Amino acid sequence: SCKVAVLILNPRQPRPVFVNYPLQLDHPLAISLLASTISLTPGTVSADVSDDNKTLLIHALDAENEQEVIDAIHKRYEKPLMEMFR
């Protein structure tokens, strides 16, 4: 993606972060779709789901802080999935 290319070519060091994302979804298929969608987003990857399906471990290549990543994922991806899986 262009965003990742710019980051790589930029002299500023990326700020990688692991994020424990608190899941609001509870349907296994919805969680799987969210994890897959996150991994398709350039610069992010879903690394693990907790045994109780309450937390998703995410690695972001560049982020200011964990809350930035959590807010973006909730707004863009989890919230629409929550509406689909009511």
Number of C-alpha atoms within 10 A of each C-alpha: 8 8 9 14 11 10 15 12 9 10 8 8 10 15 11 15 17 18 20 19 20 13 17 14 20 13 13 10 11 16 22 13 14 21 21 13 16 22 17 12 12 14 18 20 19 22 14 14 18 11 8 7 16 15 18 20 16 23 22 22 16 16 17 11 14 16 13 11 21 17 12 11 16 18 10 11 15 24 13 11 17 16 9 9 11 7
